[in-house]
Amino acid sequence: MYTEEHQYHKTKPQQAIIISSSKKIRKIDDICTHYKLDKQIIIETLSDFEVPRLELRKSKAILFLRLPDILTKNHNIIPHTMMLLWDQTTLTLITKQDYEFLVDVQKLFITYKTESSVAIIGTVVHGIVLEYMKEIMKINDKIQEQFIHFKSINDSNILQLLKYDQLNNLFTSALLPLPQIMNQIIEVFKLTEADLDLINDVESHLTSAISVCEATSKLVISIRDSYQTIFTNRLSKKVQLLTGLTIAITIPNILGTLWGMNVKLPLHNNPYAFWIILGLSGSLSTITFLWFLIKKWV
């Protein structure tokens, strides 16, 4: 396994990890020379949001894959691209981040033979699917926890749910192209019985991962609808309360307007007129508001 630092999208230098069946390939320049590719294409390919796909170019093939890469410090989501390049003699893997399953992949590279290409590709895809499964299950557990305590929600819970939904959609978009890629591999390569078993195992895990993503998406929609129902209910109660208060406060305004006219009115010469009107207004407002409470209108 070799490493080399390169610039991606004018950000700080990032480490490129290279695993190859050829001892002559240690840098990106070596990859460009061997596979006759432009260096800038490789560097741009290792940038964010590359679409997973399998490209067949004359005597060589290039497989683009996306892996989950979450910066837990600030919860930013950064997709991570991995490339597999192979021709009739050499197989090369290049990525920006190390993963546990690459240890097993590196062992396969040491004993590489042309007919073992599918085994290595299958192992890589299988490792990626398992990485996604781990992250998806973490997200699913957190969303399930929110679903259990959805009655005690606040703004931070909603923001977390949106983040989980964004992650789930990102993972789904990275997993959905993989079945088509596996079908391409079956059509293009001559597979042994062991290769078919590996491909079937990968497809089984892949189906499970996509199913969990779809179930998580439905759960997010369910929680979101529940949030909306709760917020609508809370808003309705607040509007009812404010309406009741408005009606109750309107009574003193009416009485104050009537007794504020410059004409002779009842209690005109009474020294306690102010207190009588004030008490009457307060009593009527209180009785009105209590009536609303008894009728459960507020």
DOVEXPA-602133 format. One record per residue: residue in three letters; x, y, z of N, C-alpha, C in turn. Coordinates in steps of 0.2 Angstrom, whole numbers, plus 2048, in hexadecimal, padded with zeros to 3 digits. Layout:
ATOM res nc1 nc2 nc3 cac1 cac2 cac3 cc1 cc2 cc3
ATOM ALA   X   Y   Z    X    Y    Z   X   Y   Z
...
***
This chain:
ATOM res nc1 nc2 nc3 cac1 cac2 cac3 cc1 cc2 cc3
ATOM MET 804 7FA 800  800  800  800 804 806 800
ATOM TYR 803 80B 7FB  807  811  7FB 803 817 7FC
ATOM THR 806 81C 7FE  802  822  7FF 805 828 7FB
ATOM GLU 801 82D 7F9  804  833  7F6 7FF 839 7F7
ATOM GLU 802 83F 7F8  7FD  844  7FA 7FC 848 7F3
ATOM HIS 7F5 84A 7F2  7F3  84E  7ED 7EE 853 7EE
ATOM GLN 7ED 858 7EA  7E9  85D  7EB 7E2 85C 7E8
ATOM TYR 7DC 85C 7EC  7D6  85B  7E9 7D1 861 7EA
ATOM HIS 7CF 863 7E4  7CA  869  7E4 7CD 86F 7E8
ATOM LYS 7D4 870 7E7  7D7  876  7EA 7D6 876 7F2
ATOM THR 7D6 870 7F5  7D6  870  7FC 7DC 86E 7FF
ATOM LYS 7DD 86D 805  7E4  86B  808 7E6 864 805
ATOM PRO 7EC 862 804  7EE  85C  801 7EB 856 805
ATOM GLN 7E9 851 802  7E6  84B  805 7EA 845 802
ATOM GLN 7EA 840 806  7EE  83A  805 7EA 835 800
ATOM ALA 7EE 833 7FB  7EB  82E  7F7 7EE 827 7F8
ATOM ILE 7EA 822 7FA  7EC  81C  7FB 7EC 817 7F5
ATOM ILE 7F2 814 7F3  7F2  811  7ED 7F4 809 7EF
ATOM ILE 7F0 805 7EC  7F2  7FD  7ED 7F2 7FB 7E6
ATOM SER 7F7 7F7 7E4  7F8  7F5  7DD 7FB 7EE 7DD
ATOM SER 7F9 7EA 7D8  7FC  7E3  7D7 803 7E4 7D4
ATOM SER 805 7EA 7D2  80B  7EB  7CF 810 7EF 7D3
ATOM LYS 816 7ED 7D5  81A  7F1  7D9 81D 7F7 7D6
ATOM LYS 81C 7F8 7CF  81E  7FE  7CC 819 804 7CD
ATOM ILE 813 802 7CF  80E  808  7D0 80E 80A 7D8
ATOM ARG 810 810 7D9  811  812  7E0 80E 819 7E0
ATOM LYS 80D 81D 7DB  80B  823  7DB 805 824 7D5
ATOM ILE 802 82A 7D6  7FC  82B  7D1 7FF 82C 7CA
ATOM ASP 805 82F 7C9  809  82F  7C3 80A 828 7C0
ATOM ASP 80C 823 7C4  80D  81D  7C2 806 81A 7BF
ATOM ILE 801 81B 7C2  7FA  819  7C0 7F9 81C 7B9
ATOM CYS 7FA 823 7B9  7F9  826  7B2 7FD 823 7AD
ATOM THR 803 821 7AE  807  81F  7A9 805 818 7A7
ATOM HIS 804 814 7AC  802  80D  7AA 7FB 80C 7A7
ATOM TYR 7F6 810 7A9  7EF  80F  7A6 7EE 814 7A1
ATOM LYS 7F3 819 7A0  7F2  81E  79A 7EC 822 79C
ATOM LEU 7EC 825 7A2  7E7  82A  7A4 7EA 831 7A6
ATOM ASP 7E6 836 7A5  7E8  83D  7A7 7E8 83D 7AF
ATOM LYS 7ED 840 7B2  7EE  841  7B9 7E8 845 7BC
ATOM GLN 7E6 84A 7B8  7E1  84E  7BB 7DA 84B 7BB
ATOM ILE 7D9 846 7B7  7D3  842  7B7 7D2 83E 7BD
ATOM ILE 7D8 83B 7BF  7D8  837  7C5 7D7 83B 7CB
ATOM ILE 7DA 841 7CB  7DA  845  7D1 7D3 848 7D2
ATOM GLU 7D0 84A 7CC  7C9  84C  7CC 7C4 846 7CE
ATOM THR 7C6 840 7CC  7C1  83B  7CD 7C1 839 7D5
ATOM LEU 7C7 83A 7D8  7C7  839  7DF 7C4 83F 7E3
ATOM SER 7C1 843 7E0  7BD  849  7E4 7B6 846 7E6
ATOM ASP 7B3 84B 7E9  7AC  849  7EC 7A7 848 7E7
ATOM PHE 7A2 844 7E8  79C  843  7E5 79D 83F 7DE
ATOM GLU 7A2 83B 7DD  7A3  838  7D7 79E 832 7D6
ATOM VAL 79B 831 7D1  795  82C  7D0 798 825 7CF
ATOM PRO 796 820 7D3  798  81A  7D3 796 817 7CC
ATOM ARG 79B 814 7C9  79A  811  7C2 7A0 80C 7C0
ATOM LEU 79F 808 7BB  7A4  804  7B8 7A5 807 7B1
ATOM GLU 7AB 809 7AF  7AD  80B  7A8 7B2 806 7A5
ATOM LEU 7B0 804 79F  7B4  7FF  79B 7B7 803 795
ATOM ARG 7BE 803 795  7C2  807  790 7C7 803 78D
ATOM LYS 7C5 800 787  7C9  7FC  783 7CC 7F6 787
ATOM SER 7D2 7F6 789  7D5  7F1  78D 7D6 7F2 794
ATOM LYS 7D2 7F7 797  7D2  7F8  79E 7CB 7FA 7A0
ATOM ALA 7CA 7F9 7A7  7C4  7FB  7AA 7C5 7FF 7B0
ATOM ILE 7C1 804 7B2  7C1  808  7B7 7BB 808 7BB
ATOM LEU 7BB 806 7C2  7B5  806  7C6 7B6 80B 7CB
ATOM PHE 7B0 80F 7CB  7B0  815  7D0 7AB 813 7D5
ATOM LEU 7AD 814 7DC  7A9  812  7E1 7A9 818 7E6
ATOM ARG 7A3 818 7EA  7A3  81E  7EF 7A2 81A 7F6
ATOM LEU 7A6 81D 7FB  7A6  81A  802 7A3 81F 807
ATOM PRO 7A0 81D 80C  79E  822  812 7A4 825 815
ATOM ASP 7A4 82B 816  7AA  82F  819 7A7 834 81D
ATOM ILE 7A5 834 823  7A2  839  827 7A7 83C 82C
ATOM LEU 7A7 843 82C  7AC  846  831 7A7 847 837
ATOM THR 7A8 843 83C  7A4  843  842 7A5 84A 846
ATOM LYS 7AB 84D 845  7AC  853  849 7A7 859 848
ATOM ASN 7A5 85A 842  7A0  85F  840 79A 85C 83C
ATOM HIS 79A 855 83C  794  852  839 794 854 831
ATOM ASN 799 856 82E  799  857  827 799 851 823
ATOM ILE 796 850 81D  795  84A  819 79A 84B 813
ATOM ILE 79F 847 813  7A3  847  80D 7A4 840 80A
ATOM PRO 7A1 840 804  7A1  839  800 7A9 838 7FE
ATOM HIS 7AB 832 7FE  7B1  830  7FD 7B2 82B 7F7
ATOM THR 7B6 82D 7F2  7B6  829  7EC 7BC 824 7EC
ATOM MET 7BB 81E 7E9  7C0  819  7E9 7C0 817 7E1
ATOM MET 7C6 816 7DF  7C7  814  7D8 7CA 80D 7D7
ATOM LEU 7C8 808 7D3  7CB  802  7D1 7CD 802 7CA
ATOM LEU 7D3 801 7C8  7D5  801  7C1 7D8 7FB 7C0
ATOM TRP 7D7 7F7 7BA  7DA  7F1  7B8 7DA 7F0 7B1
ATOM ASP 7DF 7ED 7AF  7E0  7EB  7A8 7E2 7E3 7A7
ATOM GLN 7E5 7E1 7A2  7E6  7DA  7A2 7EC 7D8 7A6
ATOM THR 7F0 7DC 7A9  7F5  7DA  7AD 7F5 7DD 7B4
ATOM THR 7F2 7E3 7B5  7F3  7E6  7BC 7EC 7E9 7BE
ATOM LEU 7EC 7E8 7C5  7E6  7EB  7C9 7E8 7F0 7CE
ATOM THR 7E5 7F6 7CE  7E7  7FB  7D2 7E1 7FE 7D6
ATOM LEU 7E2 800 7DC  7DD  803  7E0 7DF 80A 7E3
ATOM ILE 7DB 80F 7E2  7DE  815  7E5 7D8 818 7E9
ATOM THR 7D9 81B 7EF  7D4  81E  7F3 7D7 823 7F7
ATOM LYS 7D3 827 7FB  7D5  82D  7FF 7D5 82B 806
ATOM GLN 7D2 825 808  7D2  824  80F 7D2 81C 810
ATOM ASP 7D6 81A 816  7D7  813  817 7D1 810 81A
ATOM TYR 7CF 80A 819  7CA  807  81C 7CC 800 81E
ATOM GLU 7C9 7FD 823  7CB  7F6  826 7CB 7F1 821
ATOM PHE 7C6 7F1 81C  7C5  7EB  818 7CB 7EC 812
ATOM LEU 7CF 7F1 812  7D4  7F2  80D 7DA 7ED 80F
ATOM VAL 7DA 7EB 815  7E0  7E6  818 7DF 7E0 814
ATOM ASP 7D9 7DD 814  7D7  7D7  810 7D8 7D8 809
ATOM VAL 7D7 7DE 806  7D7  7DF  7FF 7DF 7DF 7FD
ATOM GLN 7E3 7E2 802  7EA  7E2  800 7ED 7DB 800
ATOM LYS 7EB 7D7 804  7ED  7D0  804 7EC 7CD 7FD
ATOM LEU 7E6 7CE 7FA  7E4  7CB  7F4 7E9 7CE 7EE
ATOM PHE 7EB 7D5 7EF  7EF  7D8  7EA 7F6 7D4 7EA
ATOM ILE 7F8 7D2 7F0  7FF  7CF  7F0 7FF 7C9 7EC
ATOM THR 7FA 7C5 7EC  7F9  7BF  7E8 7F5 7BF 7E2
ATOM TYR 7F5 7C5 7DF  7F1  7C7  7D9 7F3 7C3 7D3
ATOM LYS 7ED 7C1 7D0  7EE  7BE  7C9 7E8 7C1 7C5
ATOM THR 7E9 7C1 7BF  7E3  7C4  7BA 7DC 7C1 7BC
ATOM GLU 7DC 7BB 7BD  7D6  7B8  7BE 7D3 7B9 7C5
ATOM SER 7D7 7BC 7C9  7D4  7BE  7D0 7D2 7C5 7D0
ATOM SER 7D1 7C8 7CB  7CF  7CF  7CB 7C8 7D0 7CE
ATOM VAL 7C3 7CB 7CC  7BC  7CC  7CE 7BC 7CB 7D6
ATOM ALA 7C0 7C6 7D8  7C0  7C5  7DF 7C2 7CB 7E3
ATOM ILE 7C7 7CF 7E1  7C9  7D5  7E4 7C4 7DA 7E3
ATOM ILE 7C1 7DB 7DD  7BC  7E0  7DC 7B6 7DE 7E1
ATOM GLY 7B4 7D8 7E1  7AE  7D6  7E6 7B0 7D7 7ED
ATOM THR 7B6 7D6 7EF  7B8  7D7  7F6 7B8 7DF 7F8
ATOM VAL 7BA 7E3 7F3  7BA  7EA  7F4 7B2 7EC 7F5
ATOM VAL 7AE 7EA 7F0  7A7  7EC  7F0 7A4 7EA 7F6
ATOM HIS 7A5 7E4 7F8  7A2  7E1  7FE 7A4 7E5 804
ATOM GLY 7AB 7E7 805  7AD  7EB  80A 7A9 7F1 80B
ATOM ILE 7A8 7F4 805  7A5  7FB  804 79E 7FA 807
ATOM VAL 79A 7F5 804  793  7F4  807 793 7F3 80E
ATOM LEU 798 7EF 811  798  7EE  818 799 7F5 81C
ATOM GLU 79D 7F9 819  79E  800  81C 798 804 81C
ATOM TYR 794 803 817  78E  807  816 789 804 81B
ATOM MET 789 7FE 81C  784  7FA  820 785 7FD 828
ATOM LYS 78C 7FD 82A  78D  800  830 78B 807 832
ATOM GLU 78C 80B 82D  78A  812  82D 782 813 82D
ATOM ILE 77F 80F 829  778  80F  828 774 80D 82E
ATOM MET 777 807 831  774  805  838 775 80A 83D
ATOM LYS 77A 80D 83D  77B  813  843 776 818 842
ATOM ILE 775 81A 83B  770  81F  83A 769 81D 83C
ATOM ASN 768 817 83A  761  814  83B 760 813 843
ATOM ASP 765 812 847  764  811  84E 762 818 851
ATOM LYS 766 81D 84E  765  824  851 75E 827 84F
ATOM ILE 75B 825 849  755  827  846 74F 823 84A
ATOM GLN 751 81D 84C  74C  819  850 74B 81C 857
ATOM GLU 751 81E 85A  751  822  860 74C 828 860
ATOM GLN 74D 82C 85B  749  832  85A 742 830 859
ATOM PHE 740 82B 856  739  829  855 736 827 85B
ATOM ILE 73A 824 860  737  822  866 736 828 86B
ATOM HIS 73A 82D 86A  739  833  86E 737 839 86A
ATOM PHE 733 838 865  731  83D  860 72C 842 864
ATOM LYS 729 841 869  725  846  86D 729 84B 870
ATOM SER 72F 84A 872  733  84F  875 738 852 870
ATOM ILE 735 855 86B  73A  857  865 73B 85F 866
ATOM ASN 741 861 863  743  868  863 746 869 85C
ATOM ASP 749 86F 85C  74C  871  855 752 86D 854
ATOM SER 756 86B 859  75C  867  858 75A 860 855
ATOM ASN 755 85D 858  753  857  856 751 857 84E
ATOM ILE 74E 85C 84C  74C  85D  845 752 85D 841
ATOM LEU 757 861 843  75D  862  83F 761 85B 83F
ATOM GLN 761 858 844  764  851  844 761 84C 83F
ATOM LEU 75A 84D 83F  756  848  83A 758 84A 833
ATOM LEU 758 851 832  75A  853  82B 761 850 829
ATOM LYS 766 850 82E  76D  84E  82D 76D 846 82B
ATOM TYR 769 843 82F  768  83B  82E 765 83A 827
ATOM ASP 760 83E 825  75D  83D  81F 761 83E 819
ATOM GLN 766 843 81A  76B  845  815 770 840 814
ATOM LEU 772 83D 81A  777  837  81A 774 831 816
ATOM ASN 76E 82F 818  76A  82A  815 769 82A 80E
ATOM ASN 767 830 80C  767  831  804 76D 831 801
ATOM LEU 773 833 804  779  833  801 77C 82C 801
ATOM PHE 77A 828 806  77C  820  806 778 81D 800
ATOM THR 772 81E 800  76E  81B  7FB 770 81C 7F4
ATOM SER 772 823 7F3  774  825  7EC 77B 821 7EA
ATOM ALA 77F 81F 7EF  785  81C  7EE 784 815 7ED
ATOM LEU 77F 812 7F0  77E  80A  7F0 77A 808 7EA
ATOM LEU 775 80C 7E7  770  80B  7E2 774 809 7DB
ATOM PRO 77A 80C 7DA  77D  80A  7D3 781 803 7D4
ATOM LEU 782 801 7DA  786  7FB  7DB 783 7F5 7D8
ATOM PRO 77D 7F3 7D8  77A  7ED  7D5 77B 7ED 7CD
ATOM GLN 77B 7F3 7CA  77C  7F3  7C3 783 7F2 7C1
ATOM ILE 788 7F4 7C6  78F  7F3  7C5 790 7EC 7C6
ATOM MET 78D 7E8 7CB  78E  7E1  7CC 78C 7DD 7C5
ATOM ASN 786 7DF 7C3  784  7DC  7BC 789 7DD 7B7
ATOM GLN 78C 7E3 7B6  791  7E4  7B1 797 7DF 7B2
ATOM ILE 799 7DF 7B8  79F  7DA  7B9 79D 7D3 7B7
ATOM ILE 797 7D1 7B9  795  7CA  7B7 795 7C9 7AF
ATOM GLU 793 7CE 7AC  792  7CE  7A4 799 7CE 7A1
ATOM VAL 79E 7D2 7A4  7A4  7D4  7A1 7A9 7CE 7A2
ATOM PHE 7A9 7CC 7A8  7AF  7C8  7AB 7AD 7C0 7AB
ATOM LYS 7B2 7BC 7AA  7B1  7B5  7AA 7B1 7B3 7B2
ATOM LEU 7AC 7B1 7B5  7AB  7B0  7BC 7AC 7A8 7BE
ATOM THR 7B0 7A7 7C3  7B0  7A0  7C6 7AB 79F 7CA
ATOM GLU 7AA 799 7CD  7A5  798  7D2 7A6 79C 7D8
ATOM ALA 7AC 79D 7DA  7AD  7A1  7E0 7AC 7A8 7DF
ATOM ASP 7AD 7AA 7D9  7AB  7B1  7D7 7A4 7B2 7D8
ATOM LEU 7A0 7AE 7D5  799  7AE  7D5 796 7AE 7DC
ATOM ASP 799 7AA 7E1  797  7AA  7E8 798 7B1 7EB
ATOM LEU 79E 7B3 7E9  7A0  7BA  7EC 79B 7BF 7EA
ATOM ILE 79A 7BF 7E3  795  7C4  7E0 78E 7C4 7E4
ATOM ASN 78C 7BE 7E4  785  7BC  7E7 785 7BF 7EF
ATOM ASP 78B 7BE 7F2  78B  7C0  7F9 78B 7C8 7F9
ATOM VAL 78F 7CB 7F5  78F  7D2  7F4 788 7D5 7F3
ATOM GLU 784 7D2 7EE  77E  7D4  7EC 779 7D3 7F2
ATOM SER 77A 7CE 7F6  775  7CD  7FB 776 7D2 800
ATOM HIS 77C 7D4 802  77E  7D9  807 77B 7E0 804
ATOM LEU 77C 7E1 7FE  77A  7E7  7FA 773 7E8 7FB
ATOM THR 76F 7E3 7F9  768  7E3  7FA 765 7E5 801
ATOM SER 769 7E2 806  767  7E3  80D 768 7EB 80E
ATOM ALA 76E 7ED 80C  770  7F4  80D 76B 7F9 80A
ATOM ILE 769 7F8 804  764  7FC  801 75E 7FC 804
ATOM SER 75C 7F6 806  755  7F5  80A 755 7F9 810
ATOM VAL 75B 7F9 814  75B  7FD  81A 75B 804 819
ATOM CYS 75E 806 813  75E  80D  811 757 80F 810
ATOM GLU 753 80B 80C  74C  80D  80A 748 80D 810
ATOM ALA 749 808 815  745  808  81B 746 80E 820
ATOM THR 74D 810 820  74F  816  823 74B 81C 821
ATOM SER 74B 81C 81A  748  822  817 740 823 818
ATOM LYS 73D 81D 818  736  81D  81A 735 81F 822
ATOM LEU 73A 81D 826  739  81E  82D 73A 826 82E
ATOM VAL 73F 829 82A  740  830  82A 73A 834 828
ATOM ILE 736 831 823  730  835  821 72B 834 826
ATOM SER 72A 82E 829  725  82D  82F 727 832 834
ATOM ILE 72D 833 836  72F  837  83C 72D 83E 83A
ATOM ARG 72F 840 834  72E  847  831 726 849 831
ATOM ASP 722 844 82F  71B  845  82F 718 846 837
ATOM SER 71B 842 83B  719  842  842 71B 849 845
ATOM TYR 721 84B 843  724  852  845 71F 857 843
ATOM GLN 71D 857 83C  718  85B  839 712 85B 83D
ATOM THR 70F 856 83F  709  855  842 709 858 849
ATOM ILE 70F 857 84D  70F  85A  853 710 861 853
ATOM PHE 714 864 84E  715  86B  84D 70E 86E 84C
ATOM THR 70A 86B 847  704  86E  845 6FF 86E 84B
ATOM ASN 6FF 869 84F  6FB  869  855 6FD 86E 85A
ATOM ARG 703 86F 85B  706  874  860 704 87B 85D
ATOM LEU 705 87C 857  703  883  854 6FC 884 854
ATOM SER 6F8 87F 853  6F0  880  854 6EE 882 85B
ATOM LYS 6F2 87E 860  6F0  880  867 6F2 887 869
ATOM LYS 6F8 889 866  6FA  890  867 6F6 895 864
ATOM VAL 6F3 894 85E  6EF  898  85B 6E8 899 85E
ATOM GLN 6E6 893 861  6DF  893  864 6E0 897 86B
ATOM LEU 6E6 896 86E  6E7  89A  874 6E7 8A2 873
ATOM LEU 6EB 8A4 86E  6EC  8AB  86C 6E5 8AD 86A
ATOM THR 6E1 8A9 867  6DA  8AC  864 6D6 8AD 86A
ATOM GLY 6D6 8A8 86F  6D2  8A9  875 6D4 8AF 879
ATOM LEU 6DA 8B0 87A  6DD  8B6  87E 6DB 8BD 87A
ATOM THR 6DB 8BC 873  6D9  8C2  86F 6D2 8C4 870
ATOM ILE 6CE 8BF 870  6C6  8C0  872 6C5 8C3 879
ATOM ALA 6C9 8C0 87E  6C8  8C2  884 6CA 8C9 885
ATOM ILE 6D0 8CB 882  6D2  8D2  883 6CE 8D7 87F
ATOM THR 6CA 8D5 87A  6C6  8D9  876 6C1 8DC 87A
ATOM ILE 6BE 8D8 87F  6B9  8DB  884 6BB 8E1 887
ATOM PRO 6C0 8E2 88B  6C2  8E8  88E 6C3 8EE 889
ATOM ASN 6C5 8EC 883  6C6  8F1  87D 6BF 8F4 87B
ATOM ILE 6BA 8F0 87B  6B4  8F2  879 6B1 8F7 87E
ATOM LEU 6B1 8F4 885  6AF  8F8  88A 6B2 8FF 88B
ATOM GLY 6B9 8FE 88A  6BD  905  88B 6BB 909 885
ATOM THR 6BA 907 87F  6B8  90B  87A 6B1 90F 87B
ATOM LEU 6AC 90B 87D  6A5  90D  87F 6A6 913 884
ATOM TRP 6A9 911 88A  6A9  916  88F 6AE 91C 88E
ATOM GLY 6B2 91B 888  6B6  921  886 6B3 926 882
ATOM MET 6AD 925 880  6A9  92A  87C 6A8 931 880
ATOM ASN 6A8 936 87D  6A6  93D  880 69F 93E 880
ATOM VAL 69B 93A 883  694  93B  884 692 938 88B
ATOM LYS 68C 93A 88D  68A  937  894 689 930 893
ATOM LEU 68C 92C 898  68B  925  898 68A 923 8A0
ATOM PRO 687 91D 8A1  686  91A  8A7 68C 91B 8AB
ATOM LEU 68C 91C 8B2  691  91D  8B6 695 923 8B5
ATOM HIS 692 928 8B1  696  92E  8AF 698 932 8B5
ATOM ASN 694 932 8BA  696  936  8C0 698 932 8C6
ATOM ASN 698 92B 8C5  69A  927  8CB 6A2 927 8CC
ATOM PRO 6A4 929 8D2  6AB  929  8D3 6AF 922 8D2
ATOM TYR 6AB 91D 8D3  6AE  916  8D2 6AD 913 8CB
ATOM ALA 6AB 918 8C6  6AA  915  8C0 6B0 911 8BD
ATOM PHE 6B6 914 8BD  6BC  911  8BA 6BD 90A 8BD
ATOM TRP 6BC 909 8C4  6BD  902  8C7 6B8 8FD 8C5
ATOM ILE 6B1 900 8C4  6AC  8FC  8C2 6AD 8F9 8BB
ATOM ILE 6AF 8FE 8B7  6B0  8FC  8B0 6B6 8F7 8AF
ATOM LEU 6BB 8F8 8B3  6C1  8F4  8B3 6BF 8ED 8B6
ATOM GLY 6BB 8ED 8BB  6B9  8E6  8BE 6B5 8E3 8B9
ATOM LEU 6B0 8E6 8B6  6AC  8E3  8B1 6AF 8E0 8AB
ATOM SER 6B4 8E4 8A9  6B8  8E2  8A3 6BC 8DC 8A5
ATOM GLY 6BF 8DC 8AA  6C3  8D6  8AD 6BF 8D0 8AE
ATOM SER 6B9 8D1 8B1  6B5  8CB  8B2 6B3 8C8 8AC
ATOM LEU 6B0 8CC 8A7  6AE  8C9  8A1 6B3 8C6 89D
ATOM SER 6B9 8C9 89D  6BF  8C6  899 6C1 8BF 89C
ATOM THR 6C1 8BF 8A3  6C3  8B9  8A7 6BD 8B3 8A5
ATOM ILE 6B7 8B5 8A6  6B1  8B0  8A5 6B2 8AE 89E
ATOM THR 6B3 8B2 899  6B4  8B0  892 6B9 8AB 891
ATOM PHE 6BF 8AC 894  6C5  8A8  893 6C4 8A1 896
ATOM LEU 6C1 8A1 89C  6BF  89B  8A0 6BA 897 89C
ATOM TRP 6B5 89A 899  6B1  897  894 6B4 893 88F
ATOM PHE 6B9 897 88C  6BD  894  886 6C1 88D 889
ATOM LEU 6C3 88E 88F  6C7  888  892 6C2 883 893
ATOM ILE 6BC 884 896  6B8  87F  897 6B6 87B 891
ATOM LYS 6B5 87F 88C  6B3  87C  885 6B9 879 881
ATOM LYS 6BF 87A 884  6C5  877  881 6C6 87A 87A
ATOM TRP 6C4 881 87A  6C6  884  874 6CD 887 874
ATOM VAL 6D0 888 879  6D7  88A  87A 6DB 885 87E
***
